[in-house]
Amino acid sequence: MSTPLTVTRIGHACQLIEIGRLRVLTDPWFTQTATYYQGEPVAATVQTLGRIDAVVVSHEHYDHCDLDALTAAGFDLDVPLIGPGTVATIARDKGFRDVRAIEAWEGTAIGDLTVTATPGKHGVHEVTFVIQAAGRTVFFGGDSLRVPELDTIPDRFGHIDLAILPTNGLCIRPMNLRQVVMDAEQAAELTAALRPTLAVPHHYAFHSGRLGDQMITKADRDPRHYAEAVTRIAPDINVRLVLPGTPVTVP
């Protein structure tokens, strides 16, 4: 019998991944500013998360690296925090005491949990992650663009049980609509290459406010576009669209 694997989206790219008794928090974001809105309810507070065994952070943007919210709420700063060097510097400055800096194809172990950084590309330096324990494998895509090297993940790590991918194709208006996040079609193509048992989209409800959406960002906020693309490209792969706070168990 497989070890239980459950994922609960707290909001945006903040996910609680549970493999057996191991609990991993990804890309924490619990607050908002004048130009950063979750666009959906946040399903937990830092205080109600419960025990966390590791935090993984893909890059330093506030909506993925809200470390001030963790420290302000009394989060245990001895919990290992894993991310690229840019994130590691910030985490150490915030007082985290067990900071693991890893870059693409480097890994670190926390007991029975192994976290490997995989390539990513965004407006700033980013990595994605393969998270493994007890024979289960999760790919966490942060808010990366479609990176061809990610197609090699099944060859390197074996079968992917769960793939969590961004889908909003975020573009920056003042930069001539430069795209910085994979869109629904690109995420579906990556899903077809990864061939997970289950795929879950995230990073689509976010918006920049009424003026920000007109002047700063442009994005696709409908995850159904991703589900429809996967159905067309890889119809045998199961996709789940879930509300924040809804636990999803992976077969």
SEDRENVEX-946339 format. One record per residue: residue number from 0; residue in one letter; chain; x, y, z of N, C-alpha, C, O in turn. Coordinates in steps of 0.02 Angstrom, whole numbers, m for minus. Example, Ala and Ser with C-alpha at 12.3 -4.5 7.8 and 13.67 -1.06 7.14 Angstrom:
<lovexs>
[0,"A","A",[660,m284,390],[615,m225,390],[660,m165,390],[712,m166,423]],
[1,"S","A",[642,m112,354],[684,m53,357],[645,2,394],[670,57,402]],
</lovexs>
This chain:
<lovexs>
[0,"M","A",[42,m60,0],[0,0,0],[44,62,0],[93,66,38]],
[1,"S","A",[28,112,m42],[66,173,m47],[58,216,15],[6,216,48]],
[2,"T","A",[111,252,31],[107,301,85],[57,355,67],[58,379,10]],
[3,"P","A",[13,376,113],[m35,428,96],[m1,493,74],[49,514,103]],
[4,"L","A",[m28,523,22],[m4,587,m5],[m63,633,m14],[m111,618,m49]],
[5,"T","A",[m60,690,20],[m115,739,18],[m86,808,6],[m32,825,32]],
[6,"V","A",[m122,849,m32],[m102,918,m41],[m162,963,m27],[m218,948,m48]],
[7,"T","A",[m150,1016,10],[m202,1066,25],[m176,1134,4],[m124,1157,30]],
[8,"R","A",[m210,1166,m42],[m189,1233,m63],[m212,1284,m11],[m271,1293,0]],
[9,"I","A",[m163,1318,20],[m180,1371,67],[m203,1433,29],[m248,1468,50]],
[10,"G","A",[m172,1445,m28],[m189,1500,m72],[m130,1515,m117],[m72,1509,m97]],
[11,"H","A",[m146,1536,m180],[m94,1553,m228],[m47,1493,m238],[m70,1440,m258]],
[12,"A","A",[18,1501,m224],[65,1444,m230],[83,1416,m162],[128,1373,m157]],
[13,"C","A",[50,1438,m110],[62,1412,m43],[22,1348,m34],[m39,1349,m30]],
[14,"Q","A",[58,1293,m30],[29,1226,m27],[54,1191,36],[111,1201,57]],
[15,"L","A",[12,1150,65],[33,1105,119],[33,1035,90],[m19,1006,76]],
[16,"I","A",[93,1007,82],[102,940,54],[116,893,112],[162,904,151]],
[17,"E","A",[76,840,117],[84,791,171],[98,722,141],[58,695,104]],
[18,"I","A",[156,695,158],[175,627,137],[182,587,200],[231,593,237]],
[19,"G","A",[132,544,213],[131,511,277],[125,564,332],[80,605,332]],
[20,"R","A",[172,562,379],[172,611,434],[215,672,418],[216,719,458]],
[21,"L","A",[249,673,363],[292,729,344],[249,785,314],[205,772,272]],
[22,"R","A",[262,847,335],[221,904,314],[267,959,287],[310,985,323]],
[23,"V","A",[257,976,223],[300,1025,189],[257,1084,167],[205,1075,136]],
[24,"L","A",[278,1145,184],[245,1206,163],[283,1237,106],[344,1244,109]],
[25,"T","A",[248,1255,52],[281,1285,m6],[263,1359,m11],[208,1380,7]],
[26,"D","A",[310,1399,m36],[301,1468,m56],[249,1506,m12],[196,1523,m37]],
[27,"P","A",[266,1518,51],[217,1548,97],[195,1619,76],[237,1660,57]],
[28,"W","A",[129,1631,79],[101,1698,68],[37,1703,108],[m13,1670,93]],
[29,"F","A",[38,1746,160],[m19,1751,205],[m47,1822,211],[m99,1831,242]],
[30,"T","A",[m13,1872,183],[m36,1941,189],[m46,1970,119],[m39,1935,70]],
[31,"Q","A",[m64,2034,115],[m71,2065,50],[m52,2139,54],[m51,2168,108]],
[32,"T","A",[m38,2168,m3],[m21,2239,m8],[m65,2272,m60],[m112,2241,m86]],
[33,"A","A",[m51,2335,m74],[m94,2373,m120],[m92,2345,m191],[m139,2358,m229]],
[34,"T","A",[m41,2309,m210],[m37,2281,m278],[m29,2205,m279],[m17,2177,m332]],
[35,"Y","A",[m37,2173,m222],[m33,2100,m218],[m95,2074,m182],[m100,2080,m121]],
[36,"Y","A",[m141,2045,m220],[m202,2018,m192],[m206,1943,m208],[m194,1923,m265]],
[37,"Q","A",[m222,1902,m158],[m229,1831,m172],[m285,1816,m221],[m280,1769,m261]],
[38,"G","A",[m338,1855,m218],[m394,1843,m263],[m437,1784,m244],[m481,1763,m282]],
[39,"E","A",[m425,1756,m185],[m462,1699,m160],[m451,1697,m84],[m403,1727,m60]],
[40,"P","A",[m493,1662,m47],[m482,1657,25],[m416,1622,41],[m396,1576,6]],
[41,"V","A",[m383,1645,94],[m324,1610,119],[m349,1559,171],[m381,1578,220]],
[42,"A","A",[m334,1495,160],[m368,1442,196],[m340,1428,265],[m368,1387,302]],
[43,"A","A",[m286,1461,284],[m257,1450,350],[m218,1511,371],[m199,1552,329]],
[44,"T","A",[m207,1517,435],[m159,1566,460],[m95,1529,478],[m94,1468,482]],
[45,"V","A",[m43,1567,489],[20,1535,511],[8,1497,575],[35,1442,584]],
[46,"Q","A",[m32,1525,621],[m43,1493,685],[m82,1428,680],[m74,1384,722]],
[47,"T","A",[m123,1420,628],[m164,1359,623],[m133,1306,578],[m164,1254,566]],
[48,"L","A",[m73,1318,552],[m41,1269,508],[m26,1204,543],[m28,1151,513]],
[49,"G","A",[m9,1208,607],[15,1149,642],[88,1137,628],[123,1180,601]],
[50,"R","A",[111,1078,646],[182,1061,639],[202,1061,565],[166,1034,523]],
[51,"I","A",[259,1092,550],[287,1092,483],[357,1064,487],[396,1083,531]],
[52,"D","A",[374,1017,442],[440,986,442],[490,1022,398],[550,1018,409]],
[53,"A","A",[465,1058,347],[510,1096,302],[469,1148,265],[410,1138,251]],
[54,"V","A",[503,1203,247],[474,1254,205],[518,1258,142],[579,1262,147]],
[55,"V","A",[486,1255,83],[523,1265,21],[499,1329,m12],[439,1342,m16]],
[56,"V","A",[547,1369,m37],[531,1434,m66],[567,1439,m134],[628,1431,m138]],
[57,"S","A",[529,1450,m186],[556,1448,m254],[595,1510,m273],[643,1506,m311]],
[58,"H","A",[575,1569,m246],[610,1631,m263],[588,1685,m214],[545,1673,m172]],
[59,"E","A",[617,1745,m220],[609,1795,m167],[550,1841,m175],[539,1883,m132]],
[60,"H","A",[510,1836,m228],[453,1880,m234],[406,1873,m174],[394,1817,m149]],
[61,"Y","A",[380,1929,m152],[339,1932,m91],[282,1881,m89],[269,1851,m37]],
[62,"D","A",[249,1871,m146],[192,1825,m146],[212,1752,m145],[169,1708,m147]],
[63,"H","A",[277,1738,m141],[302,1669,m133],[349,1663,m73],[368,1608,m54]],
[64,"C","A",[368,1719,m44],[420,1719,7],[400,1768,63],[438,1813,81]],
[65,"D","A",[340,1758,90],[313,1803,141],[340,1782,210],[303,1762,255]],
[66,"L","A",[406,1787,217],[437,1764,279],[420,1809,337],[421,1786,394]],
[67,"D","A",[405,1873,325],[386,1917,379],[322,1892,413],[315,1897,474]],
[68,"A","A",[276,1865,374],[214,1838,403],[230,1779,449],[198,1771,501]],
[69,"L","A",[278,1738,429],[296,1680,471],[328,1704,536],[308,1681,590]],
[70,"T","A",[376,1748,531],[412,1770,592],[365,1809,638],[369,1801,699]],
[71,"A","A",[321,1851,610],[276,1890,651],[227,1847,690],[204,1866,744]],
[72,"A","A",[211,1788,663],[163,1743,695],[197,1692,740],[164,1646,766]],
[73,"G","A",[262,1698,750],[296,1652,796],[312,1585,767],[319,1536,803]],
[74,"F","A",[319,1581,700],[337,1518,668],[404,1494,696],[448,1534,712]],
[75,"D","A",[412,1428,701],[473,1398,728],[531,1409,679],[532,1379,625]],
[76,"L","A",[578,1451,697],[633,1468,652],[686,1414,649],[735,1421,613]],
[77,"D","A",[677,1359,685],[721,1301,679],[697,1254,623],[734,1208,605]],
[78,"V","A",[637,1264,597],[613,1223,542],[657,1235,481],[668,1293,463]],
[79,"P","A",[683,1183,448],[725,1193,389],[688,1232,335],[631,1217,319]],
[80,"L","A",[722,1281,307],[696,1319,250],[743,1308,191],[803,1317,197]],
[81,"I","A",[714,1289,134],[752,1269,76],[736,1314,17],[677,1327,3]],
[82,"G","A",[787,1338,m17],[776,1380,m75],[841,1396,m109],[894,1375,m86]],
[83,"P","A",[838,1433,m164],[900,1454,m197],[938,1504,m154],[913,1528,m103]],
[84,"G","A",[1000,1519,m174],[1041,1563,m134],[1010,1630,m120],[1020,1658,m66]],
[85,"T","A",[973,1658,m168],[941,1723,m158],[891,1720,m101],[887,1767,m61]],
[86,"V","A",[854,1666,m96],[806,1657,m42],[843,1643,24],[823,1669,77]],
[87,"A","A",[895,1603,21],[932,1585,81],[959,1647,117],[956,1651,178]],
[88,"T","A",[984,1695,79],[1010,1757,109],[955,1794,147],[966,1817,203]],
[89,"I","A",[896,1799,117],[839,1832,149],[819,1794,212],[807,1825,264]],
[90,"A","A",[815,1728,208],[792,1687,264],[840,1694,324],[818,1700,381]],
[91,"R","A",[904,1694,310],[952,1702,366],[945,1771,398],[949,1777,459]],
[92,"D","A",[934,1822,357],[924,1889,383],[861,1894,426],[858,1935,472]],
[93,"K","A",[811,1852,411],[749,1852,450],[754,1810,514],[708,1810,554]],
[94,"G","A",[810,1775,522],[820,1738,584],[811,1663,579],[816,1628,629]],
[95,"F","A",[797,1637,519],[791,1565,512],[859,1533,525],[910,1557,501]],
[96,"R","A",[859,1479,564],[922,1451,588],[945,1390,550],[1004,1371,554]],
[97,"D","A",[901,1358,512],[921,1299,472],[902,1313,400],[849,1292,376]],
[98,"V","A",[946,1348,365],[932,1369,296],[974,1327,248],[1035,1323,256]],
[99,"R","A",[941,1296,199],[975,1253,151],[972,1286,82],[919,1290,51]],
[100,"A","A",[1029,1310,57],[1032,1341,m9],[1048,1287,m61],[1101,1256,m58]],
[101,"I","A",[1003,1276,m108],[1015,1228,m161],[995,1259,m228],[948,1299,m232]],
[102,"E","A",[1033,1241,m279],[1019,1263,m347],[1000,1202,m389],[998,1146,m365]],
[103,"A","A",[985,1214,m453],[957,1162,m496],[998,1098,m494],[1059,1099,m503]],
[104,"W","A",[964,1043,m482],[989,974,m478],[1029,960,m414],[1059,907,m407]],
[105,"E","A",[1028,1007,m366],[1057,994,m300],[1001,975,m252],[944,998,m259]],
[106,"G","A",[1016,934,m203],[966,912,m156],[988,917,m84],[1047,926,m70]],
[107,"T","A",[940,910,m39],[954,908,32],[905,860,65],[849,851,41]],
[108,"A","A",[925,830,120],[883,781,156],[867,807,225],[909,836,259]],
[109,"I","A",[805,796,245],[781,812,312],[748,748,337],[689,736,323]],
[110,"G","A",[784,708,374],[759,643,393],[743,602,332],[787,591,290]],
[111,"D","A",[681,578,326],[661,536,270],[639,577,209],[620,549,158]],
[112,"L","A",[640,643,215],[619,687,161],[679,710,120],[730,730,148]],
[113,"T","A",[673,707,54],[724,733,9],[693,787,m35],[641,776,m66]],
[114,"V","A",[726,844,m38],[704,899,m81],[760,915,m130],[817,928,m111]],
[115,"T","A",[744,912,m194],[792,926,m247],[768,987,m286],[711,990,m308]],
[116,"A","A",[812,1036,m294],[796,1094,m337],[801,1073,m410],[846,1036,m429]],
[117,"T","A",[754,1096,m449],[753,1083,m521],[750,1151,m557],[733,1201,m526]],
[118,"P","A",[766,1152,m621],[771,1217,m655],[705,1256,m654],[651,1228,m651]],
[119,"G","A",[712,1321,m657],[655,1366,m662],[677,1430,m697],[737,1442,m706]],
[120,"K","A",[629,1470,m717],[644,1534,m750],[586,1581,m737],[528,1563,m745]],
[121,"H","A",[604,1642,m715],[552,1690,m695],[581,1759,m704],[633,1767,m736]],
[122,"G","A",[549,1810,m676],[576,1877,m681],[637,1887,m637],[678,1932,m650]],
[123,"V","A",[645,1845,m586],[704,1843,m544],[728,1770,m541],[695,1726,m568]],
[124,"H","A",[785,1759,m509],[811,1691,m505],[761,1646,m469],[736,1663,m415]],
[125,"E","A",[747,1588,m498],[698,1542,m469],[720,1471,m481],[752,1455,m531]],
[126,"V","A",[702,1427,m433],[706,1356,m444],[636,1326,m432],[594,1356,m399]],
[127,"T","A",[626,1267,m459],[568,1227,m444],[592,1169,m400],[652,1166,m384]],
[128,"F","A",[548,1124,m380],[569,1072,m333],[538,1004,m349],[482,999,m373]],
[129,"V","A",[577,952,m335],[551,884,m329],[556,865,m256],[610,868,m226]],
[130,"I","A",[500,846,m227],[494,830,m156],[478,756,m151],[429,733,m179]],
[131,"Q","A",[519,719,m113],[512,646,m111],[516,619,m40],[555,644,1]],
[132,"A","A",[475,569,m27],[478,532,36],[436,469,29],[384,470,m4]],
[133,"A","A",[458,415,60],[419,354,66],[393,329,m2],[336,306,m7]],
[134,"G","A",[434,335,m53],[414,311,m119],[366,356,m157],[341,337,m209]],
[135,"R","A",[354,416,m131],[309,464,m164],[351,522,m192],[401,542,m162]],
[136,"T","A",[329,550,m249],[366,603,m282],[318,658,m304],[268,645,m338]],
[137,"V","A",[334,720,m284],[293,779,m300],[337,828,m338],[394,841,m318]],
[138,"F","A",[311,855,m393],[344,911,m426],[306,975,m410],[245,979,m418]],
[139,"F","A",[343,1025,m386],[314,1090,m369],[343,1143,m415],[404,1154,m416]],
[140,"G","A",[300,1174,m455],[323,1218,m508],[328,1292,m492],[342,1332,m537]],
[141,"G","A",[317,1311,m428],[322,1382,m411],[281,1425,m458],[222,1412,m468]],
[142,"D","A",[313,1476,m487],[280,1513,m541],[327,1521,m600],[332,1575,m630]],
[143,"S","A",[360,1467,m616],[410,1467,m669],[379,1470,m738],[320,1453,m749]],
[144,"L","A",[419,1492,m785],[404,1482,m855],[415,1409,m874],[441,1371,m834]],
[145,"R","A",[394,1390,m933],[405,1323,m959],[479,1315,m976],[505,1349,m1020]],
[146,"V","A",[513,1271,m940],[585,1261,m948],[595,1191,m978],[574,1142,m946]],
[147,"P","A",[626,1184,m1037],[631,1118,m1068],[665,1065,m1025],[649,1006,m1030]],
[148,"E","A",[713,1086,m983],[748,1037,m941],[701,999,m894],[717,944,m872]],
[149,"L","A",[643,1028,m880],[596,995,m835],[567,931,m866],[543,887,m830]],
[150,"D","A",[570,926,m932],[545,865,m965],[585,804,m944],[561,747,m950]],
[151,"T","A",[646,814,m918],[689,757,m900],[674,731,m830],[704,681,m809]],
[152,"I","A",[630,763,m793],[618,744,m723],[597,671,m716],[624,637,m673]],
[153,"P","A",[550,645,m756],[533,574,m748],[592,528,m759],[597,476,m725]],
[154,"D","A",[636,544,m805],[695,502,m816],[742,504,m756],[774,455,m740]],
[155,"R","A",[746,562,m723],[791,570,m666],[762,543,m601],[798,515,m560]],
[156,"F","A",[696,550,m592],[666,537,m526],[613,482,m527],[587,463,m474]],
[157,"G","A",[597,456,m585],[545,405,m588],[476,436,m592],[468,495,m608]],
[158,"H","A",[426,396,m577],[357,417,m585],[341,475,m539],[361,476,m480]],
[159,"I","A",[304,524,m565],[281,582,m527],[210,568,m504],[165,557,m544]],
[160,"D","A",[200,569,m438],[132,558,m412],[89,621,m418],[30,617,m435]],
[161,"L","A",[119,679,m406],[82,741,m405],[123,796,m437],[182,805,m421]],
[162,"A","A",[93,833,m484],[125,892,m513],[82,953,m498],[21,953,m510]],
[163,"I","A",[114,1004,m470],[80,1066,m453],[110,1121,m497],[170,1137,m491]],
[164,"L","A",[69,1150,m541],[96,1194,m592],[60,1261,m594],[m1,1264,m585]],
[165,"P","A",[98,1315,m606],[66,1380,m618],[36,1382,m688],[59,1348,m733]],
[166,"T","A",[m16,1423,m696],[m52,1422,m760],[m73,1490,m786],[m105,1494,m838]],
[167,"N","A",[m56,1545,m752],[m88,1608,m771],[m51,1647,m825],[m77,1699,m848]],
[168,"G","A",[8,1625,m847],[42,1659,m902],[54,1733,m888],[48,1774,m933]],
[169,"L","A",[72,1749,m826],[78,1819,m805],[125,1858,m851],[181,1835,m866]],
[170,"C","A",[103,1917,m873],[143,1962,m914],[147,2029,m879],[101,2050,m845]],
[171,"I","A",[204,2063,m889],[217,2127,m857],[206,2182,m909],[244,2187,m958]],
[172,"R","A",[156,2223,m899],[138,2274,m948],[194,2326,m960],[208,2341,m1018]],
[173,"P","A",[227,2353,m907],[279,2403,m921],[341,2374,m956],[384,2412,m978]],
[174,"M","A",[345,2308,m961],[401,2276,m995],[379,2247,m1062],[401,2193,m1083]],
[175,"N","A",[335,2283,m1096],[309,2262,m1162],[276,2193,m1159],[285,2152,m1203]],
[176,"L","A",[238,2183,m1105],[202,2120,m1094],[249,2060,m1093],[233,2006,m1119]],
[177,"R","A",[307,2069,m1063],[353,2013,m1054],[320,1958,m1012],[295,1972,m957]],
[178,"Q","A",[320,1897,m1037],[290,1841,m1000],[340,1814,m949],[399,1804,m965]],
[179,"V","A",[317,1802,m887],[362,1779,m834],[337,1715,m800],[371,1689,m756]],
[180,"V","A",[279,1690,m819],[250,1628,m791],[221,1588,m848],[193,1616,m895]],
[181,"M","A",[227,1522,m845],[197,1481,m898],[122,1490,m901],[90,1501,m850]],
[182,"D","A",[95,1486,m961],[22,1493,m969],[m10,1424,m970],[23,1373,m962]],
[183,"A","A",[m76,1423,m978],[m113,1361,m973],[m90,1309,m1024],[m82,1250,m1007]],
[184,"E","A",[m78,1330,m1085],[m57,1283,m1137],[13,1256,m1123],[25,1197,m1130]],
[185,"Q","A",[59,1300,m1102],[127,1278,m1086],[127,1232,m1025],[165,1183,m1023]],
[186,"A","A",[86,1247,m976],[81,1203,m917],[53,1135,m937],[74,1084,m910]],
[187,"A","A",[6,1134,m983],[m22,1070,m1005],[31,1030,m1043],[34,969,m1036]],
[188,"E","A",[72,1064,m1083],[126,1028,m1118],[175,998,m1068],[199,942,m1078]],
[189,"L","A",[192,1036,m1016],[237,1008,m965],[203,950,m928],[236,901,m912]],
[190,"T","A",[140,956,m914],[103,902,m882],[107,838,m924],[117,784,m897]],
[191,"A","A",[100,845,m989],[104,787,m1034],[173,756,m1031],[180,695,m1036]],
[192,"A","A",[226,797,m1022],[294,770,m1017],[307,737,m949],[341,686,m945]],
[193,"L","A",[278,765,m896],[289,738,m829],[247,675,m817],[268,630,m780]],
[194,"R","A",[189,672,m846],[143,616,m840],[130,597,m767],[140,539,m747]],
[195,"P","A",[107,644,m726],[92,629,m656],[27,590,m649],[m15,589,m693]],
[196,"T","A",[20,558,m591],[m45,527,m575],[m99,580,m570],[m155,569,m592]],
[197,"L","A",[m82,637,m539],[m129,691,m530],[m94,757,m542],[m37,766,m521]],
[198,"A","A",[m128,804,m575],[m101,871,m585],[m149,922,m554],[m210,917,m562]],
[199,"V","A",[m121,970,m519],[m160,1023,m487],[m132,1090,m507],[m73,1103,m496]],
[200,"P","A",[m173,1135,m536],[m149,1202,m553],[m150,1248,m493],[m190,1240,m447]],
[201,"H","A",[m106,1297,m494],[m108,1351,m444],[m82,1415,m477],[m67,1416,m537]],
[202,"H","A",[m76,1469,m436],[m49,1533,m461],[m92,1559,m519],[m67,1575,m572]],
[203,"Y","A",[m157,1564,m506],[m201,1592,m558],[m250,1644,m530],[m274,1687,m567]],
[204,"A","A",[m266,1642,m465],[m315,1689,m438],[m285,1758,m423],[m321,1808,m420]],
[205,"F","A",[m219,1760,m413],[m184,1822,m397],[m202,1879,m445],[m210,1868,m505]],
[206,"H","A",[m208,1939,m417],[m214,1998,m460],[m182,2058,m426],[m163,2055,m368]],
[207,"S","A",[m176,2113,m463],[m139,2172,m440],[m185,2229,m421],[m163,2286,m415]],
[208,"G","A",[m249,2215,m412],[m297,2268,m400],[m322,2299,m465],[m294,2285,m518]],
[209,"R","A",[m374,2339,m460],[m406,2365,m521],[m356,2405,m564],[m352,2394,m624]],
[210,"L","A",[m320,2451,m533],[m272,2491,m571],[m211,2449,m590],[m185,2456,m646]],
[211,"G","A",[m188,2407,m545],[m130,2365,m559],[m141,2319,m617],[m96,2307,m657]],
[212,"D","A",[m202,2291,m622],[m217,2246,m677],[m217,2284,m744],[m204,2255,m796]],
[213,"Q","A",[m232,2349,m741],[m233,2389,m802],[m164,2414,m821],[m150,2425,m880]],
[214,"M","A",[m121,2424,m770],[m58,2459,m783],[4,2416,m773],[57,2431,m800]],
[215,"I","A",[m1,2362,m733],[59,2324,m713],[58,2253,m740],[107,2231,m772]],
[216,"T","A",[5,2216,m728],[5,2145,m745],[m53,2126,m790],[m105,2160,m791]],
[217,"K","A",[m44,2073,m827],[m96,2043,m869],[m91,1967,m858],[m36,1939,m864]],
[218,"A","A",[m147,1934,m844],[m144,1863,m827],[m211,1829,m842],[m263,1861,m845]],
[219,"D","A",[m207,1764,m850],[m266,1721,m859],[m285,1693,m790],[m247,1654,m761]],
[220,"R","A",[m342,1712,m764],[m362,1692,m697],[m410,1633,m697],[m440,1618,m645]],
[221,"D","A",[m418,1599,m752],[m466,1543,m757],[m429,1477,m764],[m403,1463,m818]],
[222,"P","A",[m425,1436,m711],[m388,1372,m715],[m421,1321,m761],[m390,1271,m778]],
[223,"R","A",[m483,1334,m780],[m516,1287,m826],[m481,1285,m894],[m484,1235,m929]],
[224,"H","A",[m447,1339,m912],[m410,1339,m975],[m354,1286,m973],[m340,1253,m1023]],
[225,"Y","A",[m322,1279,m915],[m271,1227,m907],[m302,1158,m911],[m277,1114,m946]],
[226,"A","A",[m357,1147,m874],[m389,1082,m875],[m411,1062,m945],[m403,1005,m966]],
[227,"E","A",[m437,1110,m982],[m458,1096,m1051],[m398,1079,m1095],[m403,1036,m1139]],
[228,"A","A",[m342,1114,m1085],[m282,1100,m1126],[m254,1031,m1110],[m233,995,m1156]],
[229,"V","A",[m254,1011,m1047],[m230,944,m1029],[m276,891,m1060],[m253,840,m1085]],
[230,"T","A",[m341,903,m1057],[m388,856,m1087],[m375,846,m1161],[m383,791,m1188]],
[231,"R","A",[m354,899,m1195],[m341,896,m1266],[m273,864,m1281],[m266,824,m1327]],
[232,"I","A",[m221,880,m1240],[m153,858,m1254],[m138,790,m1223],[m104,749,m1254]],
[233,"A","A",[m162,779,m1162],[m147,716,m1126],[m209,694,m1089],[m212,700,m1027]],
[234,"P","A",[m259,669,m1125],[m325,656,m1095],[m325,604,m1040],[m374,599,m1003]],
[235,"D","A",[m273,563,m1034],[m272,511,m983],[m246,537,m916],[m246,499,m867]],
[236,"I","A",[m225,599,m912],[m198,627,m849],[m254,662,m811],[m291,703,m839]],
[237,"N","A",[m260,646,m748],[m313,674,m706],[m293,742,m680],[m238,751,m653]],
[238,"V","A",[m337,792,m688],[m326,860,m664],[m381,875,m612],[m439,860,m623]],
[239,"R","A",[m360,906,m557],[m408,928,m506],[m402,1003,m497],[m348,1029,m484]],
[240,"L","A",[m459,1037,m502],[m463,1107,m484],[m494,1111,m415],[m549,1087,m404]],
[241,"V","A",[m458,1142,m368],[m480,1139,m298],[m482,1208,m266],[m440,1250,m282]],
[242,"L","A",[m529,1218,m222],[m533,1280,m184],[m481,1278,m128],[m463,1224,m104]],
[243,"P","A",[m458,1336,m106],[m413,1337,m48],[m445,1303,12],[m504,1311,27]],
[244,"G","A",[m404,1264,47],[m427,1229,106],[m455,1161,94],[m472,1126,141]],
[245,"T","A",[m460,1140,31],[m487,1074,15],[m431,1024,7],[m392,1029,m41]],
[246,"P","A",[m424,975,52],[m372,925,45],[m386,879,m14],[m442,858,m25]],
[247,"V","A",[m334,865,m52],[m339,820,m110],[m292,761,m97],[m232,771,m87]],
[248,"T","A",[m319,701,m98],[m279,641,m88],[m259,612,m156],[m302,603,m199]],
[249,"V","A",[m195,598,m164],[m170,571,m226],[m171,495,m222],[m145,466,m175]],
[250,"P","A",[m201,462,m272],[m203,388,m270],[m134,357,m266],[m127,296,m264]],
</lovexs>
